[in-house]
Amino acid sequence: MDHPDPTGAALSPLFLQRQRRLRMALEQRRTRHLYRSPSTRAGPQGPQTILDGRPVLAFCSNDYLGLAAHPTVVEALKRGAERYGVGSGAAHLVCGHTPAHSALEVELAEFMGAERALLFSTGYMANLGVVTTLAGSGELVVEDRLNHASLVDGARLGDARLRRYRHRDLGHATRLLDGSAGSCALLATDGVFSMDGDTAPLEGLQRAAARHGAWMLVDDAHGIGVLGPGGRGTLEEAGLAPRSNLVVMGTLGKALGTAGAFVAGDGLLIETLIQEARTYIYTTAPPPALAEATRVSLRLLQREDWRRERLTDLIAYFRAQARACALPVLPSASAIQPLMVGDASMALRISEALLGQGIWVTAIRPPTVPPGQARLRVTLCATHTRQHLDRLLDALEQTWRRLPIPRPDAETVE
Ligand SMILES: *Cc1c(COP(=O)(O)O)cnc(C)c1O
């Protein structure tokens, strides 16, 4: 089972040992039911799609408003490509920045009620950029235990000291800040937690961060477009006005249906990111056509309230029906409606059983979630219908009746 060198050259025993280590790690993953590989979806993003050649009803995308394949957004991308070509050709600070990028930044800032906004190529890179810029080496960063991996990696990359508080535990967060003697540079939290769907106690966290002279970063990847009367996300939902210590990161690849991310905040912060954030400086600017497409989807998000209203209605319907069938829903008011399972192999079995009925729901396993908390991550979109949800609920109910699924920990389930 050795992997020989393509040139036929002899490999050193040390290198063979390194290869063996990789093979063993893969093997171990398989036996623990933690092995993952991408499924191949054909055609545009949408509830009814083709998986490995078979039609399925999908409940796993983050395209919450159904904008990813919207004809007007697609048209804007085409027009943008005709006008600007495909690649931006260089980083923003070299010659990759175009009027399309500038216009989108102005429109995003306006939408968020922030002084300025700055585009990044991905949400992952935006979080790395903000955290490394605001928290220097050795400074304290305080984070929710269930924060997105990119917020954790930002603290590690910047060589900051990372302390994590229990999920959504404002008291624990405050104690960490109180014990920091003013050395906490940044408190960071997801707005909506990506694998649980619940929201952070933003007002209390913001007040605690401000009291300790720290920045506060809200990663609102799953809140933008979904929560708040105007779809501005968890801050709007919490009635929290822009503050000078408050920074919001929003992604464009979820409710906005395109790709990329932005950071919104005050001018001092944005100017600093342009000068210092390495994930902004040392990377090619996103294609200008993508910025044009995002401008159109932002307009649709603002004009077509019915998308958010429809989604809100579907969320309420799914929760009521799931509770009535005694399915283990978590306390989430967002489009993310996980069903707690616990065991990773059981979560996989359920996902496979659903697929057998033409329903696509992904099983989420460690390390994406803590050990023993594997789950099915159901996500709802404005393009689903109640009939779609009825099909999902029927399949879930049957599967839960047929498989020996243990009752999950009562504490985690609503
Ligand atoms: C998806 C996601 C990101 C990363 O955004 P990308 O644009 O996909 O890199 C960051 N934070 C959270 C909470 C996310 O769900």
The ligand as an SDF file (V2000), in Angstrom:
LIG
                    3D

 15 15  0  0  0  0  0  0  0  0999 V2000
  -19.6700   30.4480    6.5340 C   0  0  0  0  0  0  0  0  0  0  0  0
  -19.1480   31.1300    7.7310 C   0  0  0  0  0  0  0  0  0  0  0  0
  -17.9630   31.8340    7.7050 C   0  0  0  0  0  0  0  0  0  0  0  0
  -17.0330   31.8020    6.5200 C   0  0  0  0  0  0  0  0  0  0  0  0
  -17.5330   32.4880    5.4460 O   0  0  0  0  0  0  0  0  0  0  0  0
  -17.0190   32.0870    3.9720 P   0  0  0  0  0  0  0  0  0  0  0  0
  -17.3560   33.2610    3.1500 O   0  0  0  0  0  0  0  0  0  0  0  0
  -17.7660   30.8620    3.6040 O   0  0  0  0  0  0  0  0  0  0  0  0
  -15.5550   31.8520    4.0950 O   0  0  0  0  0  0  0  0  0  0  0  0
  -17.5900   32.5470    8.8180 C   0  0  0  0  0  0  0  0  0  0  0  0
  -18.3420   32.5260    9.9310 N   0  0  0  0  0  0  0  0  0  0  0  0
  -19.4920   31.8240   10.0110 C   0  0  0  0  0  0  0  0  0  0  0  0
  -20.2770   31.8330   11.2740 C   0  0  0  0  0  0  0  0  0  0  0  0
  -19.9190   31.0850    8.9170 C   0  0  0  0  0  0  0  0  0  0  0  0
  -21.0230   30.3510    9.0060 O   0  0  0  0  0  0  0  0  0  0  0  0
  1  2  1  0
  2  3  1  0
  2 14  2  0
  3  4  1  0
  3 10  2  0
  4  5  1  0
  5  6  1  0
  6  7  2  0
  6  8  1  0
  6  9  1  0
 10 11  1  0
 11 12  2  0
 12 13  1  0
 12 14  1  0
 14 15  1  0
M  END
$$$$
